[in-house]
């Protein structure tokens, strides 16, 4: 061939390649925009009489761009009516945390309509009227609940709080006397007719969750002294007498507790207790204790699931609970007297009333309910009706279509454990081809991957659209198979759970057309730790992306805002037993790393501070391992800004495409 012809062919190849890359980028852009345009539901609440359902829905801006604003809507349940918006203002603002009055006629909610960024408590007296503002406070308000007589509303309040409560939020940059910068979240009440506000819990106690007693004279609450983000892990169960203001501890757990709920007859308090790693992520066994205190009784000692929410039946004889079980969601009821468990509903999807757990909002008839349902195949919508027989109420995401392939629940065995995971197929799957695969390790470790519509925060589902299998394993240490399974990685971080992951990779490679030489690894939080750890233990992974990881448990103990969480997992503080922390620290084995690793983190992350990512990145650079570090400004453990979320998606996909020769 003549030289000129070679040049023409070379130019054609370059033009074709550039065109293909441009098309791929266009497809990724469309997929990201489509994902961001899905309306998310933060909460749903059925009215006590079961006739109406309210929900909180995210608002989109111009060109369907995501915003931080949200709106409240109400619909009849049977038959569903057109959604009616409830608002304190006619313009877009943040409105959330809905609570029905006992008579089902009024709706309390939080709104920043009066001043952007400052939530206040409002009440809609008639659902087609004007909202009445009850508070004029400075600080963070959360979780309003009506008193049984409908005259008072309780809520959580952090006075002069510099940020929203919770460890996932961006931490306030430190300066000055650090020990004087503790803001306690207190229990407050407001008169629904006059707006008079009263703080009722002590100033030196941080209240996490609470519930009214049936007679309205007291509260049950989980609370702890000191810094709220850290001390959730040592919170105790308290009762608070409204007439005297006395707050009394009635139960000091050996591990963590959550979801305190008073029985309708006022005699008992139920709660969930177990080994938990993250404040919003509840899982364990169901306990009951007398409202006067005493010994707590475990109702579910051998259960092979992880209850995370509970609701008393009106007869006080049974408790309805939501649980995570082997990658699925389950509702069941437990008999309080004998502990008999009866399944109510189970499905391969996510159902929630607005928290991280499997949960449902239930009316007084013990049957009419409301949930937010979604899965890999179906975007989130609000459903309502009899338990397990819900009818669809909203159609906000009727145009949304998956940008990823089919999802299947798979199982494999390793070292006596039956491990479950979700496997996402490539979108254009052809069994005659061979594909790369990325393993995604969930955070926690007290958590569980289940079928749900992927979010924009640390989204890995779009790897499927790029032609990857994506494996979401639930190794030992996860929720979903009971407390013994959840505790199986105590003093063993990174060892048994990594062997479970590798066994899952072996199973997929053995049964499906996955190229064993093109397997990647990623994860956020504990998943970020597992990514950093795995590349020091094996060269099995071709490329890795570590999100908000932990490189060195020894230094991490003194850097993070949540050192209390580690003691149940490691058995002692780092000062008492440094060896057990060193044993699971990736930095101790850094010279073994060969895997190209991208590291990403928020600069104000309190759970997995940025210095951990810097330490790992610096070590890789020093060892000559290909790496890159990206730090996102003004972000905490949960990345909020849409542009940052999208940047992470693009960088993650580009890193795997580059290093897995795809």
C-alpha positions as CSV (number, residue, x, y, z in Angstrom):
1,X,0.0,0.0,0.0
2,X,1.3,3.5,-0.8
3,X,2.3,5.8,2.1
4,X,-0.5,8.2,1.3
5,X,-3.0,5.3,1.6
6,X,-1.5,4.3,4.9
7,X,-2.0,7.9,6.1
8,X,-5.6,8.0,4.9
9,X,-6.3,4.7,6.7
10,X,-4.6,6.0,9.9
11,X,-6.7,9.1,9.8
12,X,-9.8,7.1,9.3
13,X,-9.0,4.9,12.4
14,X,-8.4,8.0,14.5
15,X,-11.6,9.6,13.3
16,X,-13.5,6.4,14.0
17,X,-12.0,6.1,17.5
18,X,-12.7,9.7,18.4
19,X,-16.3,9.3,17.1
20,X,-16.8,6.2,19.2
21,X,-15.4,7.9,22.3
22,X,-17.6,10.9,21.7
23,X,-20.7,8.6,21.4
24,X,-19.7,6.8,24.5
25,X,-19.4,10.1,26.4
26,X,-22.8,11.2,25.0
27,X,-24.4,8.0,26.2
28,X,-22.8,8.4,29.7
29,X,-24.0,12.0,29.9
30,X,-27.5,10.9,29.0
31,X,-27.4,8.1,31.6
32,X,-26.2,10.5,34.3
33,X,-28.9,13.1,33.4
34,X,-31.6,10.4,33.4
35,X,-30.5,9.2,36.8
36,X,-30.4,12.7,38.3
37,X,-33.9,13.4,36.9
38,X,-35.5,10.7,39.0
39,X,-37.5,12.1,41.8
40,X,-36.5,10.7,45.2
41,X,-38.9,10.1,48.1
42,X,-37.6,11.0,51.5
43,X,-40.6,9.9,53.6
44,X,-44.2,8.7,53.5
45,X,-46.8,8.7,56.2
46,X,-50.2,7.2,56.3
47,X,-52.9,9.1,58.3
48,X,-54.0,7.4,61.5
49,X,-57.5,6.8,60.1
50,X,-55.9,5.3,56.9
51,X,-57.7,7.5,54.5
52,X,-54.8,9.6,53.3
53,X,-51.1,9.4,52.6
54,X,-48.5,12.2,52.7
55,X,-45.0,12.0,51.3
56,X,-41.9,14.1,50.8
57,X,-40.6,14.3,47.3
58,X,-37.5,15.9,45.9
59,X,-37.9,18.9,43.5
60,X,-36.0,19.2,40.3
61,X,-34.8,22.5,38.8
62,X,-34.4,23.8,35.3
63,X,-33.8,21.1,32.7
64,X,-34.6,18.5,35.4
65,X,-31.5,19.3,37.3
66,X,-31.4,18.1,40.9
67,X,-31.8,20.6,43.7
68,X,-31.8,20.6,47.5
69,X,-35.4,21.5,47.6
70,X,-38.3,19.1,48.5
71,X,-42.1,19.3,48.6
72,X,-44.9,17.6,50.6
73,X,-47.9,16.1,48.8
74,X,-51.1,14.4,50.1
75,X,-53.4,12.0,48.3
76,X,-56.4,9.9,49.2
77,X,-55.7,6.2,49.6
78,X,-58.8,4.6,48.2
79,X,-59.2,5.5,45.4
80,X,-56.0,7.4,44.9
81,X,-56.5,11.1,44.2
82,X,-54.4,13.6,42.3
83,X,-51.5,14.7,44.6
84,X,-52.2,17.9,46.5
85,X,-49.2,19.9,47.5
86,X,-48.9,21.1,51.2
87,X,-46.6,24.0,51.6
88,X,-45.6,27.0,53.8
89,X,-44.8,29.0,50.7
90,X,-45.7,29.2,47.1
91,X,-42.0,29.0,46.0
92,X,-39.5,26.2,46.0
93,X,-38.0,25.5,49.4
94,X,-37.0,22.7,51.6
95,X,-40.0,21.0,53.3
96,X,-39.9,17.6,55.0
97,X,-40.6,15.6,58.1
98,X,-44.4,15.2,57.9
99,X,-46.4,14.1,60.9
100,X,-50.2,13.5,61.1
101,X,-52.2,14.6,64.1
102,X,-54.1,11.8,66.0
103,X,-57.4,13.0,64.5
104,X,-55.9,12.8,60.9
105,X,-57.0,16.4,60.2
106,X,-53.8,18.3,60.6
107,X,-50.3,17.9,59.3
108,X,-47.1,19.1,61.0
109,X,-44.0,19.5,58.9
110,X,-40.7,21.4,58.7
111,X,-40.0,24.1,56.2
112,X,-37.3,26.8,55.5
113,X,-39.9,29.0,53.8
114,X,-39.2,31.9,56.2
115,X,-35.4,31.8,55.8
116,X,-33.5,29.6,53.5
117,X,-31.5,27.0,55.4
118,X,-33.4,27.5,58.7
119,X,-36.1,25.0,59.2
120,X,-39.1,25.9,61.3
121,X,-42.1,23.9,62.5
122,X,-45.5,24.5,60.7
123,X,-48.9,23.1,61.0
124,X,-51.5,22.8,58.2
125,X,-54.8,23.1,60.1
126,X,-56.9,22.4,57.0
127,X,-55.2,20.6,54.1
128,X,-56.5,23.2,51.6
129,X,-55.7,26.2,53.9
130,X,-52.6,28.2,54.9
131,X,-49.8,26.7,57.0
132,X,-49.4,28.1,60.5
133,X,-45.8,28.7,61.6
134,X,-45.3,27.6,65.2
135,X,-41.6,28.2,65.9
136,X,-39.0,30.9,65.4
137,X,-35.8,29.2,66.4
138,X,-32.2,29.3,65.5
139,X,-30.7,25.9,65.0
140,X,-31.5,22.4,63.7
141,X,-35.0,21.0,64.0
142,X,-36.0,17.3,63.3
143,X,-38.5,14.6,63.7
144,X,-41.8,16.2,64.8
145,X,-44.4,14.0,66.5
146,X,-47.8,14.8,67.9
147,X,-48.8,14.1,71.5
148,X,-51.6,11.5,71.8
149,X,-54.1,14.2,72.7
150,X,-53.2,16.3,69.6
151,X,-52.4,19.4,71.7
152,X,-48.6,19.4,71.6
153,X,-45.9,18.6,69.1
154,X,-42.5,17.2,70.2
155,X,-39.4,17.6,68.1
156,X,-35.6,17.4,68.3
157,X,-33.8,20.7,68.5
158,X,-30.1,21.6,68.4
159,X,-29.8,25.2,69.4
160,X,-27.4,27.4,67.3
161,X,-26.2,24.3,65.4
162,X,-23.7,25.2,62.8
163,X,-24.8,22.3,60.6
164,X,-27.4,19.6,60.2
165,X,-27.2,16.9,62.8
166,X,-25.6,13.5,62.0
167,X,-22.1,12.1,61.2
168,X,-22.8,12.0,57.4
169,X,-22.9,15.8,57.1
170,X,-19.8,18.0,56.4
171,X,-18.0,18.6,59.7
172,X,-17.5,22.2,60.9
173,X,-13.8,23.1,60.4
174,X,-12.1,23.0,63.8
175,X,-10.8,26.1,65.5
176,X,-10.6,27.4,69.0
177,X,-11.4,25.4,72.1
178,X,-12.7,22.2,70.6
179,X,-14.2,20.8,73.8
180,X,-16.5,23.8,74.1
181,X,-17.9,23.1,70.6
182,X,-20.4,20.4,71.5
183,X,-24.0,21.0,70.5
184,X,-26.5,18.8,72.2
185,X,-29.7,17.7,70.4
186,X,-32.5,18.1,72.9
187,X,-36.1,17.1,73.1
188,X,-38.5,20.1,72.8
189,X,-42.3,20.5,72.8
190,X,-44.5,23.2,71.3
191,X,-48.1,24.0,72.1
192,X,-50.0,23.5,68.8
193,X,-52.4,26.4,69.5
194,X,-50.1,29.1,71.1
195,X,-46.6,28.2,69.7
196,X,-45.0,28.2,73.1
197,X,-41.8,26.2,73.0
198,X,-40.2,24.4,75.9
199,X,-37.0,22.4,76.0
200,X,-37.7,19.3,78.1
201,X,-34.6,17.2,78.1
202,X,-31.4,18.2,80.0
203,X,-28.8,20.5,78.3
204,X,-26.0,18.0,78.8
205,X,-27.7,15.0,77.0
206,X,-27.9,14.3,73.3
207,X,-31.2,12.7,72.3
208,X,-31.2,10.6,69.2
209,X,-34.7,9.0,68.9
210,X,-37.8,9.3,71.0
211,X,-41.4,8.1,71.3
212,X,-44.4,9.5,73.3
213,X,-46.0,7.4,76.0
214,X,-49.7,6.5,75.2
215,X,-51.0,8.8,77.9
216,X,-48.7,11.7,76.8
217,X,-47.1,12.1,80.2
218,X,-43.6,10.9,79.3
219,X,-41.2,9.9,76.6
220,X,-38.9,7.0,75.8
221,X,-35.6,8.0,74.3
222,X,-32.2,6.9,73.3
223,X,-29.6,9.4,74.5
224,X,-26.0,9.9,75.6
225,X,-23.9,12.5,77.3
226,X,-21.2,14.4,75.2
227,X,-20.7,14.6,71.5
228,X,-23.7,13.4,69.6
229,X,-22.0,11.9,66.5
230,X,-19.6,9.9,68.6
231,X,-21.7,8.7,71.5
232,X,-24.6,7.2,69.6
233,X,-22.7,4.0,70.0
234,X,-23.0,4.1,73.8
235,X,-26.5,5.6,74.0
236,X,-28.8,4.2,76.8
237,X,-32.6,3.9,76.9
238,X,-34.2,6.7,79.0
239,X,-37.6,7.7,80.1
240,X,-38.5,11.4,80.6
241,X,-41.3,12.5,82.9
242,X,-42.9,15.7,81.5
243,X,-44.3,16.8,84.9
244,X,-41.0,16.7,86.7
245,X,-38.5,16.9,83.8
246,X,-36.7,13.9,85.3
247,X,-34.8,11.8,82.7
248,X,-33.9,8.3,84.0
249,X,-31.8,5.6,82.4
250,X,-33.7,2.3,82.4
251,X,-31.4,0.2,80.2
252,X,-27.6,0.3,79.5
253,X,-27.0,-1.9,76.5
254,X,-23.8,-3.9,75.9
255,X,-23.9,-2.9,72.2
256,X,-26.1,-0.4,70.3
257,X,-29.8,0.4,70.4
258,X,-32.3,2.1,68.2
259,X,-36.0,2.5,67.4
260,X,-37.5,2.9,70.9
261,X,-41.3,2.4,70.7
262,X,-43.8,2.5,73.6
263,X,-46.6,-0.2,73.7
264,X,-50.2,1.1,73.3
265,X,-51.0,-0.1,76.8
266,X,-48.2,1.9,78.2
267,X,-46.6,-1.0,80.0
268,X,-43.6,-1.8,77.8
269,X,-41.0,-0.3,75.5
270,X,-39.6,-2.2,72.5
271,X,-36.3,-1.4,70.9
272,X,-33.7,-3.0,68.6
273,X,-30.3,-3.9,70.0
274,X,-27.3,-5.4,68.3
275,X,-23.9,-4.7,66.7
276,X,-24.2,-1.6,64.6
277,X,-21.6,0.5,62.8
278,X,-23.5,3.5,61.5
279,X,-26.0,5.7,63.3
280,X,-28.7,5.7,60.5
281,X,-28.3,2.0,59.8
282,X,-30.2,0.0,62.4
283,X,-30.1,-3.8,62.7
284,X,-30.2,-6.4,65.4
285,X,-32.7,-8.3,67.6
286,X,-36.0,-7.0,69.0
287,X,-36.1,-6.5,72.8
288,X,-38.9,-5.4,75.2
289,X,-38.5,-3.9,78.7
290,X,-40.9,-2.6,81.3
291,X,-41.6,1.1,81.1
292,X,-40.4,1.2,84.7
293,X,-37.1,-0.5,83.8
294,X,-35.7,-3.9,84.7
295,X,-34.4,-6.7,82.6
296,X,-34.8,-6.5,78.8
297,X,-36.1,-9.6,77.1
298,X,-34.9,-10.7,73.6
299,X,-37.8,-11.7,71.4
300,X,-35.8,-12.8,68.4
301,X,-32.6,-14.5,69.7
302,X,-32.2,-16.9,66.8
303,X,-33.7,-14.9,63.9
304,X,-31.8,-15.2,60.6
305,X,-32.5,-11.7,59.5
306,X,-31.8,-8.2,60.7
307,X,-34.8,-6.3,62.1
308,X,-34.4,-2.5,61.7
309,X,-37.8,-1.0,62.4
310,X,-40.8,-1.9,64.6
311,X,-44.4,-0.9,65.2
312,X,-46.7,-2.1,68.0
313,X,-50.1,-3.6,67.1
314,X,-52.9,-1.8,68.9
315,X,-53.5,-4.8,71.2
316,X,-49.9,-4.6,72.5
317,X,-49.6,-8.3,72.0
318,X,-47.7,-8.3,68.7
319,X,-45.0,-6.1,67.0
320,X,-44.8,-5.6,63.3
321,X,-41.2,-5.3,62.2
322,X,-39.2,-4.7,59.0
323,X,-36.1,-6.7,58.4
324,X,-33.3,-7.2,55.9
325,X,-32.9,-10.8,55.0
326,X,-30.4,-12.3,52.5
327,X,-30.6,-9.4,50.1
328,X,-34.3,-8.9,50.4
329,X,-36.9,-7.0,52.4
330,X,-39.3,-8.6,54.8
331,X,-42.2,-7.6,57.0
332,X,-43.2,-10.0,59.9
333,X,-44.9,-9.9,63.2
334,X,-43.6,-11.3,66.5
335,X,-45.8,-12.4,69.4
336,X,-44.5,-10.6,72.5
337,X,-45.5,-13.3,75.0
338,X,-44.0,-16.3,73.3
339,X,-41.7,-14.9,70.5
340,X,-43.5,-16.7,67.6
341,X,-42.6,-15.0,64.3
342,X,-45.2,-14.9,61.5
343,X,-44.1,-13.7,58.0
344,X,-46.3,-10.9,56.5
345,X,-44.6,-10.0,53.3
346,X,-41.2,-10.6,51.6
347,X,-39.8,-9.3,48.3
348,X,-36.7,-8.7,46.2
349,X,-37.0,-4.9,46.4
350,X,-36.5,-2.0,48.8
351,X,-39.4,-0.8,50.9
352,X,-39.2,2.0,53.4
353,X,-41.2,4.7,55.0
354,X,-38.2,7.0,54.8
355,X,-35.3,5.7,56.9
356,X,-32.4,3.4,56.0
357,X,-34.1,0.3,57.3
358,X,-36.9,-1.8,55.9
359,X,-39.9,0.0,57.3
360,X,-43.6,0.9,56.7
361,X,-46.0,3.5,57.9
362,X,-49.1,1.9,59.4
363,X,-52.6,3.3,60.3
364,X,-54.5,2.6,63.6
365,X,-56.3,-0.4,62.0
366,X,-52.9,-2.3,62.0
367,X,-53.3,-3.0,58.3
368,X,-53.6,0.0,56.1
369,X,-50.1,1.2,55.3
370,X,-47.8,3.3,53.1
371,X,-44.4,2.6,51.7
372,X,-41.8,3.8,49.2
373,X,-41.0,0.9,46.8
374,X,-38.2,0.6,44.3
375,X,-35.8,-2.0,42.9
376,X,-33.2,-2.3,40.2
377,X,-36.0,-2.7,37.7
378,X,-38.5,-0.1,39.0
379,X,-37.8,3.5,40.1
380,X,-39.2,4.7,43.5
381,X,-42.9,5.5,43.9
382,X,-45.3,5.8,46.9
383,X,-47.7,2.9,47.4
384,X,-50.5,2.5,50.0
385,X,-53.2,0.0,51.0
386,X,-53.3,-3.2,53.1
387,X,-50.0,-4.6,54.2
388,X,-48.4,-6.4,51.2
389,X,-51.3,-5.5,48.9
390,X,-50.4,-1.9,48.2
391,X,-51.7,0.1,45.3
392,X,-49.5,2.6,43.5
393,X,-50.2,6.2,44.6
394,X,-47.6,8.3,42.7
395,X,-46.4,8.1,39.1
396,X,-43.6,10.7,39.4
397,X,-41.0,8.4,37.7
398,X,-43.2,6.7,35.1
399,X,-40.8,7.7,32.3
400,X,-37.6,6.4,34.0
401,X,-36.0,3.4,32.5
402,X,-32.9,1.4,33.8
403,X,-29.7,2.4,32.2
404,X,-28.2,-0.9,33.4
405,X,-28.8,-4.6,32.8
406,X,-30.7,-7.3,34.6
407,X,-30.1,-7.8,38.3
408,X,-30.0,-11.3,39.8
409,X,-29.7,-12.5,43.4
410,X,-26.9,-15.1,43.6
411,X,-25.5,-17.3,46.4
412,X,-22.1,-19.0,47.0
413,X,-20.6,-20.8,50.0
414,X,-17.4,-20.1,51.8
415,X,-16.0,-21.4,55.1
416,X,-19.4,-22.6,56.3
417,X,-21.2,-19.4,55.3
418,X,-23.9,-19.1,52.6
419,X,-23.1,-15.7,51.1
420,X,-25.7,-13.7,49.1
421,X,-25.0,-11.0,46.6
422,X,-26.6,-9.1,43.7
423,X,-25.1,-9.4,40.3
424,X,-25.9,-6.7,37.7
425,X,-25.4,-8.0,34.1
426,X,-24.0,-5.8,31.3
427,X,-26.8,-3.8,29.7
428,X,-26.2,-5.3,26.3
429,X,-25.4,-8.8,27.5
430,X,-24.3,-11.4,25.0
431,X,-23.4,-14.8,26.6
432,X,-21.0,-15.4,23.7
433,X,-18.8,-12.5,24.8
434,X,-16.4,-12.2,27.7
435,X,-16.8,-9.2,30.0
436,X,-14.9,-7.4,32.7
437,X,-16.4,-7.2,36.2
438,X,-16.3,-4.7,39.1
439,X,-16.9,-5.8,42.7
440,X,-18.6,-3.1,44.9
441,X,-18.2,-3.5,48.7
442,X,-20.9,-1.8,50.7
443,X,-20.3,0.5,53.7
444,X,-20.9,-0.3,57.3
445,X,-20.0,-3.1,57.7
446,X,-23.4,-3.1,59.4
447,X,-25.5,-2.8,56.2
448,X,-26.8,-4.9,53.3
449,X,-27.1,-4.6,49.6
450,X,-30.6,-5.1,48.3
451,X,-32.4,-4.5,45.1
452,X,-33.1,-0.7,44.8
453,X,-33.1,2.0,42.2
454,X,-29.5,3.3,42.1
455,X,-28.9,6.8,43.4
456,X,-26.5,9.4,42.1
457,X,-24.3,9.2,45.2
458,X,-21.4,6.8,44.5
459,X,-23.3,5.3,41.7
460,X,-21.8,2.1,40.3
461,X,-24.7,0.8,38.3
462,X,-23.7,2.8,35.2
463,X,-20.7,0.5,34.9
464,X,-23.2,-2.0,33.6
465,X,-24.1,0.4,30.8
466,X,-20.4,0.5,30.0
467,X,-20.3,-3.3,29.5
468,X,-19.3,-4.6,33.0
469,X,-20.8,-7.2,35.3
470,X,-21.2,-5.5,38.7
471,X,-21.1,-7.7,41.8
472,X,-22.7,-6.4,45.1
473,X,-21.8,-9.0,47.8
474,X,-23.1,-9.2,51.3
475,X,-20.1,-10.9,53.1
476,X,-19.8,-11.8,56.8
477,X,-20.3,-8.7,58.9
478,X,-23.3,-7.6,56.8
479,X,-26.9,-7.4,58.0
480,X,-29.4,-9.9,56.6
481,X,-28.5,-13.3,58.3
482,X,-28.8,-12.6,62.0
483,X,-26.6,-11.3,64.7
484,X,-24.0,-14.2,64.6
485,X,-23.4,-13.4,60.9
486,X,-23.2,-9.6,61.6
487,X,-20.6,-10.3,64.4
488,X,-18.5,-12.7,62.3
489,X,-15.9,-10.0,61.4
490,X,-15.3,-8.8,64.9
491,X,-11.5,-8.5,65.4
492,X,-11.1,-9.7,61.9
493,X,-11.7,-6.7,59.6
494,X,-10.5,-7.4,56.1
495,X,-9.8,-11.1,56.5
496,X,-12.8,-13.3,56.4
497,X,-14.9,-10.8,54.5
498,X,-12.2,-10.5,51.8
499,X,-12.2,-14.3,51.5
500,X,-16.0,-14.2,51.1
501,X,-15.6,-11.6,48.3
502,X,-12.9,-13.6,46.5
503,X,-15.1,-16.7,46.7
504,X,-17.9,-14.7,45.1
505,X,-15.6,-13.7,42.3
506,X,-14.6,-17.3,41.8
507,X,-18.3,-18.3,41.6
508,X,-19.2,-15.7,39.0
509,X,-16.1,-16.4,36.9
510,X,-16.9,-20.1,37.0
511,X,-20.5,-19.8,35.9
512,X,-20.6,-16.7,33.6
513,X,-18.5,-15.3,30.8
514,X,-16.4,-13.0,33.0
515,X,-12.7,-12.4,32.2
516,X,-10.8,-13.4,35.4
517,X,-8.0,-11.0,34.3
518,X,-10.3,-8.0,34.2
519,X,-11.8,-7.8,37.6
520,X,-11.9,-4.4,39.5
521,X,-12.8,-3.4,43.0
522,X,-14.5,-0.3,44.6
523,X,-16.5,0.8,47.6
524,X,-17.3,3.7,49.9
525,X,-16.6,4.1,53.6
526,X,-16.1,0.5,54.9
527,X,-16.1,-0.4,51.3
528,X,-13.3,2.1,50.8
529,X,-11.4,0.4,53.5
530,X,-11.9,-3.0,52.0
531,X,-10.7,-1.6,48.6
532,X,-7.5,-0.2,50.2
533,X,-7.1,-3.4,52.2
534,X,-7.7,-5.8,49.3
535,X,-5.0,-4.4,47.0
536,X,-2.5,-5.0,49.8
537,X,-3.5,-8.6,50.2
538,X,-4.0,-9.8,46.6
539,X,-3.1,-8.8,43.0
540,X,-6.4,-10.3,41.8
541,X,-7.9,-6.9,41.0
542,X,-6.8,-5.1,37.8
543,X,-7.9,-1.7,39.0
544,X,-9.4,-0.2,42.1
545,X,-11.3,3.0,43.2
546,X,-11.3,3.7,47.0
547,X,-14.0,6.1,48.2
548,X,-13.6,7.6,51.7
549,X,-11.6,4.7,52.9
550,X,-9.5,3.9,56.0
551,X,-5.8,3.2,55.4
552,X,-4.5,3.0,58.9
553,X,-6.7,2.1,61.9
554,X,-4.0,3.2,64.3
555,X,-4.0,6.8,63.1
556,X,-7.7,6.8,62.2
557,X,-8.7,6.2,65.8
558,X,-7.4,9.7,66.7
559,X,-8.5,11.5,63.6
560,X,-12.2,10.6,63.1
561,X,-15.2,11.9,65.0
562,X,-16.6,8.5,65.9
563,X,-14.0,6.5,67.8
564,X,-16.7,4.9,70.0
565,X,-17.9,2.7,67.1
566,X,-14.6,0.7,66.9
567,X,-14.5,-0.7,70.4
568,X,-17.2,-3.4,70.0
569,X,-15.5,-4.4,66.7
570,X,-11.9,-4.4,67.9
571,X,-12.5,-5.3,71.5
572,X,-10.5,-2.4,73.0
573,X,-9.3,1.1,72.2
574,X,-6.2,1.6,70.1
575,X,-4.3,2.7,73.2
576,X,-5.1,-0.6,75.0
577,X,-4.6,-3.0,72.1
578,X,-2.8,-1.4,69.1
579,X,-1.9,-4.8,67.7
580,X,-5.5,-5.7,66.7
581,X,-5.8,-2.3,64.9
582,X,-2.4,-2.8,63.1
583,X,-3.5,-6.3,62.0
584,X,-6.2,-4.8,59.7
585,X,-4.4,-1.7,58.6
586,X,-3.6,-1.6,54.9
587,X,-0.7,0.7,55.4
588,X,1.2,-2.1,57.2
589,X,1.3,-4.0,53.9
590,X,1.6,-1.2,51.5
591,X,4.7,-2.6,49.8
592,X,2.7,-5.4,48.3
593,X,0.4,-3.2,46.2
594,X,0.6,-3.3,42.5
595,X,-3.0,-2.3,41.6
596,X,-3.6,1.1,40.1
597,X,-5.9,2.9,42.6
598,X,-8.0,6.0,42.4
599,X,-8.7,7.6,45.8
600,X,-11.7,10.0,46.3
601,X,-12.9,11.7,49.5
602,X,-14.7,14.8,50.9
603,X,-12.5,17.3,52.7
604,X,-14.8,17.6,55.7
605,X,-15.5,13.9,56.2
606,X,-15.8,13.2,59.9
607,X,-16.5,9.4,59.6
608,X,-13.5,8.6,57.3
609,X,-11.4,11.7,57.4
610,X,-9.4,12.9,54.3
611,X,-6.0,12.3,56.0
612,X,-6.7,8.6,55.6
613,X,-7.0,9.0,51.9
614,X,-3.9,11.2,51.8
615,X,-1.9,8.6,53.7
616,X,-2.9,5.8,51.3
617,X,-2.3,7.9,48.2
618,X,1.1,9.2,49.5
619,X,2.2,5.6,50.2
620,X,1.2,4.4,46.7
621,X,3.0,7.3,45.1
622,X,6.1,6.5,47.2
623,X,6.0,2.9,46.1
624,X,5.6,3.9,42.4
625,X,2.1,2.5,42.1
626,X,-0.2,4.4,39.7
627,X,-2.6,6.4,41.7
628,X,-4.6,9.6,41.8
629,X,-6.3,11.5,44.7
630,X,-9.4,13.7,44.3
631,X,-10.7,15.7,47.2
632,X,-14.1,17.3,47.1
633,X,-14.4,20.7,48.8
634,X,-17.0,21.3,51.6
635,X,-18.2,17.7,51.4
636,X,-18.7,15.3,54.3
637,X,-19.0,11.5,54.3
638,X,-22.1,11.8,52.2
639,X,-21.4,13.8,49.0
640,X,-24.2,16.3,48.5
641,X,-23.4,18.5,45.4
642,X,-24.7,17.0,42.2
643,X,-21.6,18.2,40.2
644,X,-19.4,16.3,42.7
645,X,-21.5,13.2,42.5
646,X,-21.3,13.3,38.7
647,X,-17.6,13.9,38.7
648,X,-17.1,10.8,40.9
649,X,-19.2,8.7,38.4
650,X,-17.1,9.9,35.4
651,X,-13.8,9.4,37.1
652,X,-14.7,6.0,38.4
653,X,-15.8,4.7,35.0
654,X,-12.8,6.3,33.2
655,X,-10.4,4.7,35.7
656,X,-11.8,1.2,35.1
657,X,-12.0,1.7,31.4
658,X,-8.4,2.8,31.2
659,X,-6.9,0.2,33.4
660,X,-9.0,-2.8,32.4
661,X,-8.3,-2.1,28.7
662,X,-11.9,-1.7,27.8
